[in-house]
Amino acid sequence: MLKSFKTEINPKPEQKVKINKTIGTCRYIYNFYISHNKNLHDKGEKFMTGKSFSVWLNNKYIPNNPDKIWIKEVYSKAVKKSIEDGCTAFTNFFKHQSGFPKFRKKGKSDAKMYFVKNNPKDCRCERHRINIPTLGWVRLKEKGYIPITKDGWVIKSGTVSIEAGRYYVSVLIEIPDTKIVTNSNDGIGIDLGLKHLAIVSNGKTYKNINKSARLKKLEKQLRRDQRCLSRKYENLKKGGITQKANIQKQKLKVQRLYQKIKNIRTDYINKSIAEIVKTKPSYITIEDLNVKGMMKNRYLSKAIASQKFYEFRIKLKNKCDENGIELRVVDRWYPSSKLCNCCGAIKKDLKLSDKIYKCDCGYIADRDYNASLNLRDAITYKIA
């Protein structure tokens, strides 16, 4: 069984230089691979796979271009992984699963430093530090979080990334399979929404964290800092006295606010899912939401995006797998909100503004709670 752990690290200045250099090289190679295949397509030549590009890069391009020898100065596995990422992006594009691969921009991309365990001395971890190839021992800010000291726990691979000026390491650990306990409690249904994050059929309601005073205050501060950054850019275009160093400081300030808001939302989702799973239900039923279609509503798109429905589903799936809980997914056309949980009648004239469900049989309940009950009792579903 594989499990990932991500935590912040505190590298030395010389280690930061190596990380920045490696990530910059990986970003350059990724963009170079995309542009090279684009040029081949324009010339009518054959598409170059990641493996062919790697051979051509090392045996032809770099020897014939001595000014590009700096590509060889960084960790080779990280460079190869960036080529594989570019090949995967093209594969998804050819399968019509995503758009054409986009170039990665400095400060606005997900470029990472990839590393893998090649020998027993690599990827070792102690309570307060971790050994990363080409970097050596790097201190961990969160001590004891990576449980590598246990017997049978082995780091297979990992990445080092930079977010808002802070350095993080994410490792993939192979852990021994544990015995799954059979849960005998009743199943539950979860209805996701905008007014509340989740309404559970057992009566528990998880509020919308975006309506909290803390997040509203941070978003207000974010708007101010974004306006300040925009004015600095406009002043620079007009030939003003704004220095680029001040722009970078303000840009970092905005990035840190974004990261803080994201971490608050993610932490709330993690705690909510952990509380749901601790009840040990025999199964959990959710609805297959059409988030892409919902995002087309320009009045609700921001609220929908901030709820992170997809992240909620992915993390719920992982938690259910760890605890031996069956996760059921109901079709998006299932009338969970319009169906009466008491008599089974469908109320076709139900509007979005109707917060209370009232049936002709006399059944009255909260609209979202009624939907969660119907999801719990759904017969047609698929296993996630």
N, C-alpha and C positions, 0 to 999 in steps of 0.2 A: 504494500500500500504506500502511495506517495502523498506527501503533505507538504505544503509550502509555509514558510515563515518569513516575515518581513520585519526588519527592525532598523533603527537608525545607527549609524556608525560614526566614529570620531577619528578620521584619518589624520595623519601628520601632514605638514605642508608639502613634503616631497611626494607623499602618496596621493595627495589631491592633484598634483601636477600630472602624475601618471594616469589617474582616472580621467581627468579632463582631456588629456591627449588621446587616450584610447577611445573615449566616447566621440570625440571630434573626428577621429579617423574612421570609426564605424559609420558615422553619419555621412562622411564624404564617400566611402565605398558604396554605401546603399544608394546614394544619389547617382553615383557614377554608373552603377549597374543598370539603373532605370534609364538614364540618358543614353547609355551605350546601346541597349536593346531598342530604344526609340529610334536612334540613328540607323540601326540595322534594318528596322521596319521601313523607314523612309527610303532606304536604298534598295528595298526589295529582297534583302538577304534573310537567311534563316535565323530564327530566334535562338539566343544563346542561353542555355540552362545555367543554374548556379555552379554546378561542378565544372562545366566547360569554361565559364567565365573565370573561376578561381585558377584553373590551369593556365589560361591565357594571361591573366594578370601577373602571375608569379614568374612565368617562363618567357613571356614576350614583352608585355607592356612595361613593367618596372625595369628590366635590363636595358630596354631601348630608351627609357626616360629616366636618367640618373637623378633628376630633380624630384622624382617621386619615391626615392629610396626611404623616406621617412615612414612610409606605410609599413615597412618591415620592422620598425622599431617598437611596435606595440604587440600585445598578446595576439598571436596568430589565430587562436580559436575564436576570439571576439570578432576579428575581421571576417572569418569564414561564416560565423553565425549571421552577420549583417547581410552577407550575400544570400544565405539561405532564406532570410526574412524577405529579401527582395524577390526571390524566386517564388516564395509562397504567396506574396502579394499579386504577382502576375498570374499564378495558378488560380487564385480566387477570382481574378478578373476574367480569365478565360472561361471559367465555369459560371459566370454571371452571378457570383455571390457577393461581389463588391465592385466599386468603381475602379477606374484606372489608378495605378499606384501614384501617390503624391510624393513630391520631394520633401525631405525632412529639413526643417529650418532650425537654426541654432536658437535654443531657448524656447522653442515651441514644438518640440518633437518628443517622441518616446524612445530615442536612442539610448541604449544601455550597454554597459560593459559586461559581456557574457564570460563566464568561466566554467570549467568542467573539471572533475576529478580525474587525473591521469595516473597518479601514483599514490601510495598510502600517505605520503607527506603532505599532499594537497588537501585543501578543504577540511582541515582539522579545526575543531572548535572547542574552546574552553568556556568557563563561566563568563569571563569578561572580555574575551577576544576571539577572533576568528582568523584563520590562515587562508589568504586568497592568493592564487598564483600571480606572480610578478609583483604583487604588493607586499607580501609577507604578512606578519601579524598586524591586524587592525583592531582597534578597541571598539567594543560595543557599548552603546549608551544605556541600553536596557539589559542589565546583567541577568543571566540565567534564563532568558526567554527561549533561546534555541536549545531544545532538549537533546543535544548530541551526546551528552555524557552517559545516557542510558545504554544498556546493552542492546546491540542489534540496530541502532540508529545510525544511518550512514548518509552523508551529504552526497548527492549525485551531481548536481550542477547548481548554478546560481547566477545572479546578475547584480551589478552595482549601478545605481541610478542617482540622478541629481534632481531634486525638486525644491524650487524656491531657495536655492543656495545651500540646501542641506543634503547630506549623503545617506543613502539607504542601501542595505544589502538584502536581497531576497534569495533564499535557498530552497531547493527542492530536496526533501529528505525521505529516504526509504525507511519506513517503520514496520516492525513486525505486525502481522494481522492479528487483531484481537477478536475474541469470541463475541459475537453479536447476541445480545440478550433480546428475547422475544417480548415485545410490549403487549400487555393484555388490556390496556385501557381502551376506551372507545375512541374512534377517529374524530377528527375535527375538520372544519372547513374554514378557509381564510378568504375574506373578500377585501381586496386592495382598492383604495380610493384616494380622492383628493382631500376631502374634509378630514378624514383620518387615514393614517398610513395603512392600518390593518384592523379589521373587525373579525374576531374569532368567534366561532359558534359556541364556545364555552362561556361567552359573556364578557371576555376580556377585550378591551379596546385600546389600541395604541395610537396616540394622538399624532397629529402632523407636526413634526419637529420644526418645520419652516415657519410656523406661526409663533414660535417661542420668542420672548423678548431679547434673548441673547443673540439669536441669529438675525433678527431684524436690526439690531444695533450694528452688527458686523456688516450686514449688507448696505446699511446706510453709510458706514465708514468706507466701504468699498466703492460706492458711487462717487464719493468725494475724492478719493485717491485716484480713481480713473479719470475724473475730470481734470485733476491736477496734472496727471501724466499726459493727457491729450493736449492741454495748454502748452506744456513744455515742448511737445513735438511741433505744434503749430508755430511756436516762437522760434524754434530752430529752423523751420522751413522759410520763415520770413527774414532770416539772417539776424536773429536776436542774439542776446548774450548768453542764452542757455547753454550750459556745457553738457557734453555727452555723459560725463560722469554723474551729473545730477539726474539725468534721465534714467541711467542704470539703477541708481539708488531708489528712485520712485517706482521703477518697474519691478524691482525686487520686493518693495513694500506691497505692491498690488498682488504679486504672486503669493506672498506669504498669507495675505488675507484670503485669497482663493483657497489655499491649502488648508487653512484653519476651518473655513466653512465646510469644505469637503470632508475633513476628518470628523467634524461634529456629526454630520449626516451619516457617515459610514459607521461611526461608533454607535449611534442610536439604532441603526439597522442590525448590527451585530448583537447588541444587548436584547433587542426585541426577539430576534430569532432564537437566541440562547434560552430566553424565558419560555418561548413556545415549545421548544424541543424538550425542556426539562419536565414538562407535564407527561412525557412518555406516551403519546397517543399511538395507537396501532397503525394509523395512516393519517396523512394530511392531504387535503384536496384544495387546489387553487385553480384559478381560471387562466386560460391562455389568452392574455391580453394582447390586442393589436396596438402596441405602443407606437409603431411607426405611423399608423393611421391616426391615432389620437394626437400625435404631434403636429398634424396638419391644421389643427384648430389654433389659430394665432392668439386667441384670447387665453387659452389654457396651456399652451406649449411649455411655458416657463415653469408653471406649477407641476406639470406632468414630469418634466425632466428632473426637477429637484427631488421628486419622490423616489427616483431610482428603482423602478419596478423590476427591471432586468437584474440589477445587482441583488435585489431582495430574493428573486427566484433562484439565482445561481448559488447564493450562500445558503439558502434553505435546502437546496438539493444536496449540497456537500454535508450539511449537518445531519440530514436525514440518512445519508449513506453511512456516516460514522456511527449513528445510533440505531441502525437497523429499522428505520421507519420508512414505510412505503409512501412515496410522494406521487399523488395522482393529479393529473392535469386534465381539466374539462375543456371541451371545445369552446372557442370564443363565441359561438352562436348559441350556446346553451342559455336559456332564459332564466338565469339565476335570480335576477331582480324582479322579473314579472311573474314568477311562479309562486303560488301560495303554498307555504309549507304545511298548511293545515289540511286543505281539501284538494290541492293539486291543480286548481284552476289557474289559467294564465290571464293576467290583466294586460290586454294589448294596449290600452289607452294610458299606460303609466308614463308620466313625464319625468324629465330630469329634475324638475323643480319639486317633485313629490318626495319629501323626505320620510313620510310615514306611509307604510303600506297598509291599505284598507281593502279587505276582500268582502264580497257579498255574503260570505258564510259567517261574517262577524269577527274574523281574525284581524287583529290590529298589531302591528309590530314596526320597529324601525326598519327602514328600507334596506340598509346595509346588513343589519343583523339577520333579516329574513334571507338575504342572498347567501350569507355564510352558512345558514342552516340547509339551504338547498344544495349548496356545494358539498356539504358533508354527506348528504343523502343521495348524491348523484350516482346513478347506476352506470351510465356510459362515460367512460374515461379512458385515458391511456397512462401507462406508468412512465414517469420521467426518467 
